[in-house]
Amino acid sequence: MTVDRATRQVFWEAIRSGSWVSDAAGAAGVSRGTGQRMFRHFGGVMEPCSRPSGRFLSPAEREEIAILHAQQHGVREIARRIGRPHSTVSRELARNRNVDGTYRAGTAQARAERRARRPKPGKLATHPRLRAYVGEKLTTLQWSPEQISHALRVEFPDDPDMRCCPETIYRSLFVQGRGELRRELAAHLRTGRDQRKPQRRPEHRKGRLVDPIPISQRPAEANDRAVPGHWEGDLILGRSGGSAIGTLVERSTRFVLLVHLPGRRTAVDFKDALVPVIATLPEQLRRSLTWDQGKEMALHKQIALEADIPIYFCDPRSPWQRGSNENTNGLLRQYFPKDVSLRQFTPTDLDEVARKLNSRPRKTLDWATPAQRLEELLCGHQISRGATTG
């Protein structure tokens, strides 16, 4: 990039604090287009442009050198005034003087920064075996970089070459100029993005339900996740909100069930689709269901009665109160993008996606899979496995 180090530092500090690209560009004193180019160039990953240490000449010191040199002061006098060894000033002038013998601070600073760059190749670029392993997990299993990093430690405990932190994988995918992995592999990340983006505020939901039972009245045992059978639910919407899929997540195990909604998203249609899914669960796995304030649950009293499960509702604009479901909905976007109609997916498709998620290792489960953890809990509670697969 042609923007100097200090300007880039201000830009990335603003991005780190949560500013939009346009606002960060304004704070750095560059145009919006320049800010967008910087952001895209580095894939949204903060550029390593930390401030130089005291052993290097600063821009202010170079400004002082330029002024004193233009005033015909000698090297030793310049060194004395800026508090540096005369050898440092001598080398600076020898390296960064122009052809005509003049010295300009801005030009000298740019040359120094260019020489200071260390284009060290990343680990994935120098280890083909590691690169192939990471690429395979991304493309065939759609694992996250964190899952891949943990799997490497488990599968290759005695091979230090087969080590890779999640950030190394993200940088290989997002940052231009790093050819360790093809940028096309970024499409296999759950978000499908090829660059990082600032967080957005959740949209406010509209509409109110009649006599909802607040989450504050939910049994305390649901909070510590020790007892299975407490579920969280929501809808994920397709293109323009014209189609939807119901999602259910068990809080203890993160086990996922998907509800097929082939027709309209009315309260009646939703009730008719949701009740059979919940009713197939054994009684021990129907302790509670927590939902948001969506209008699809307008018939929540009938659903609770027919499915024999108490239903509780989060506070308005409080998605973190059903965090497991929010996280799962994010994972599901890998398979059900926002810009497509979800009506194209059949119940078989939904079952296959649920199977993939339930067989994926999860950090929050100490890298067990939801299916494994549910089986352990079911065996511990002497619940028939056959009843849970209906």
N, C-alpha and C positions, 0 to 999 in steps of 0.2 A: 504494500500500500504506500502511496505517496504522502500520507498524513504523518506528521512527526509523532514521536513517541509520547510526548506529554499530552497531546490532543487525544491520541488513542487511549491513553490511560484514563482521562476524564470520561471518555465515551463508555468504556467498559465498566468503570465504577458505577456509572448511572444505570447501565443495563443490570449490573449485579444488584442494585438497590430496588429493581422492579420497574424501572421506567420503560416506556415504549421506545422503539428505535428512533422515532421522530423527536421525542423529548430528549433522549440521550444525545442525539446529533446537535440539537439546540444548545444543550449544556456544554458541549465540546466546541461550539463555535463553527460547526461545519454544516453543509446543506443536508437536507433529508436524504437526497440521493446518495451522497457520500456515506452517510451513516448506514443506509441499507446495503450499500456495496461492501462496507466493512463487515457488517453482520453476516451477509451471505458468504463472503470470502472465508470466514472462519467458522461457518456452519452454526453460528449461534453460541459457539464455545468461546469463553473469554480468552482473549489473546494473551500469551505470556509476555506482557510488556511491563514487568515490574520496574520500579525505579532503581537506577544504578546505585551501587554502594559508594561510600565515601572515597574509595581508592581511585575512582575514575573522575575525570574532570566533569563538572556539571555545566549545563547550558549557561548559567550565570557567570561561571568562571571563564568560559570561552568568550562571553561578551566582554569581560574585563580585559582578557588577553587581546582581543581585536582592537579595543580602544587604545590600549597602551602601545600596541605594536604600530598602530597608525600614527601615534605621537612620537614614533622613532625611539622609544625606550628600549634599552638592551634586555637580553634574556634574563640576566640576574636581577635587574630592577623589577621586571614584570613578576618574576618568581617571588621576590621579597614582598611585593604588594598583595599578591593573592595567597601568600602563605604556602607555596608549593616549592619543591626542590627545583633548582634551575634545569636539571636534566629532564624533568617532566615537561617544562615549558619548551625546551629545545626540541624534544621529540615531537611535541604537539605541532610546533611550527613547521618542522621538517615533513611531517606526514600530511598536514592539511592545508598548507599554503597553496594558493592558486599558481598557475603558470607565470603570471605577471608579478609574483612575489607578494601579493596582497593576502590578507587573512580575513575571512568572514566567519562569524560565529555560527550562523545557521548552516552553512555548507560544511563546516568542520564537524558539527554535531551530527548531521546526516551521514557523513562518511564514517564517523566513529560507530554509530549504531549499525550501519551496514556491515562493518568489519566484525562487530561483536556478535552477529548472528551465528548460531551453531546449528546448521541443518542436520542434526543427528537423526538418523533413521530410527523409526519406532521398532519395537520388538517384533511386531507382526510382520514387518518388512524383512527382517533378517532371520526369521524362523518359519520356513515354509510349512513344517508339520503343525506348528501351532496355528498358523493362518488357516490351514485346511480344516482343522478341528473347529475353530470358531465359525468359519463360513458354513460348515455342514450343520452345526447346531442352529444357526440363524435361519438357514434356508429350509431345512427339512423339518425341524421341530419347533421353530419360531420361539426359541428360548430367549430370555432377556440376557443382556450382558452380565448382570449380576449372577444369574443362574449358571451361565457358562463359566464364569470365574470360579464359582464354588465347585462345579463339577470337575474342573481341572485339578483342583487340590485333592479331590477325592480319588479320581481315576489315576493320577500321576503323582503320588505322594513323595516319591524319591527323585523326581525329575525337575530340577529348577528351571529348565528351559521351557517346560510346559506350565508356565505361570503367566497370568495376565489379569490385571485388575479391570473392573468394569469401565473405568474412565479411559483406559487405553483403547478399548473397543469402540466406545462412543467417539473418541477423537478420530479414530481411523475411519469411521463412517461419516462424520460430519465435516471434518476440516479439510478443505481443499489443499492439494499439494502433498497429502499423505496417501500414498498409493498402496497401503498395506491391504486394504479391502476395497472392492469395487463399491462405488457410491450407490449402485443399484441395490446392494444388500440392505441399505437403510429401509427399503420398502418392506422388509421382513420384520422390522421392529413393530411393536404393537400399535404405535401411533402412526406408522407409515410415513413419518416425516424425514426429511433429509437435513434438517437443521433444528437446533433448539429454539424454543419460543418462550417469551415471557408468559407467566401464568395469567389467566383471565378470571375475572370475577364470575361466579355462577349467576345465571339469569334468574330473575325473580319469577316464581310460579304464581299463576293466578287461580282464583277459585277457592271456595271453602267447602268443607265437608260438614255434614250434619251430625252432631254429637260424636265426634271422634274421641277415642280414649287416648289421652296423651302418653307419651313414652315414659313420663315420670311415674306412671302407675304400672309399668312393666315389672315383672318379678325381678328381684335383685340378682337371682341366680343367672340371669341372662347376661349381666354385665361382666362377670369374671370368666365366661365362656367355658366353664368346667362341665356343664351339663349340656348334652346335645339336645337338639330339638327346637332351638330358638332361631328363627329365620329372619332375614331381611330381604325386602323385595322392591322392585321398581320396574319401569319400562325403559328400553332403549328405542329410540325413534329412527326411522329411515329418512329418506330424502323428503324435505319440506314437511316433515312430521306426518306424512300420509300413511305410514305403516309402522308397526311396532312389534317387539318381542318382549315377553315378560321374563324377568330374571329373578331367581330365588337363590339365596346363599345361606347356608347353615353357618351360624356364627362360630361354633367350636372348630369345625373341620374345614370350613370354606368350600364345602361341597356345593356344586352348582346344579340347579334344575332350570330348564328353559321352557317357557310357555309359548306354544304356537298360536299366533293370532292372525289367521288368514284373511279375515274380513275387516269390518270397520272397528274403530277403537272406542265404541260406546261402553257405558257402564255394564249393560246387559251382556254384550259380547264378551267383555273381559271377565265377568263373573262366570259365564258358562265355560270359558277356557281355563280359568284358574282353579275352580273348585275340584274338577277331576284330578288335577295334578297333586293338590294337597291331600285329597281324600285317599290317595293310594299309599300315603305314608302311614306307618304304624303309629299307634297312639303315643308311644314314647318319643316320637319325632315330631309331634304336633303340639309343642308347648306354647309357642307364641309366634306371631308374624308382625314385623315392624315395617311400615310403609311410609312414604312421604305424603304430602298433601295433594297428590294428583287427583283429578276428577274421575279417573278410571275406577277409583275406589268409592264412588258415590253409593254403591250397594254393599258397603263393607259389613253392615249388620247381617245381611243375607248370606254373604260369603262366610262370615264367622260361624253362622248357624249351620249351614250346609256342610262346610268342611270341618266343623268341630275344632276350631282353633281360635283363640283370642287374638284380636288384631289391635295393634297400637300404632300411633302415628307420631312422627317426628314433629318438632316445632317448625313453624314456617321458616324457610330459607336456612335450614340447618342440616345440610346433607351429611356433615361429619357424624351425625348421630346414627347413621347407618353406613359407617365407613367401609365395612367389608363388602357391602353391595356396590358402593361407589367405586371401589377398587376393581371389583370384578367386572363392572360395566366398562371400565377402561380397558380391561383385558379383552373383552368381547368385541371391541371396536376393531381389533385386528382381523376379525372374521366377518363382522357386520359393519362396514363403513357407513358414515353418516350420509354420504352422497348417493346412495343406492336405495332402491325400494326393497324393503325386507320381506315383501310378499313372495319373492322368488324363492325363498328358502323353505324347504319342506320340513315336516317333523323329523325325517331321517337326518337331514342336514343339521338340525338343532341338536339331535342326540349325539351326532359325531363331534360337534364342537364342544358339547358338555363333557364328552368322554376325554377329549384332548386336555381340557382345563383340569378335570378331576384326576388326570394321570400326570400332571406337571408338578415337579417338586416346588415347594414354596418355602421361602426363608422363614416366614412367620410360623411354620409348622416344623421348624428345625430340619428343613429340607425333605420332609416326608411329603407324599402326595395327599390331596384331599381324600381320594378313594381309600388309601391305606389308613389314614387317620379315622375315617368313618367306620371302616371295618373293625378297627381296634375298639372303638367306642361301642359299636353294636355288639361285638363279642363280650365286652365287659358288662353290658346291660342285658345280655342274653336275648337280643332281638333277632328275629329271623332275618337273614340276609335276603332271602327270597322276597320278603314283604317290602323291602326298601327299593327294589328294582322295578316295581310296577310302574 
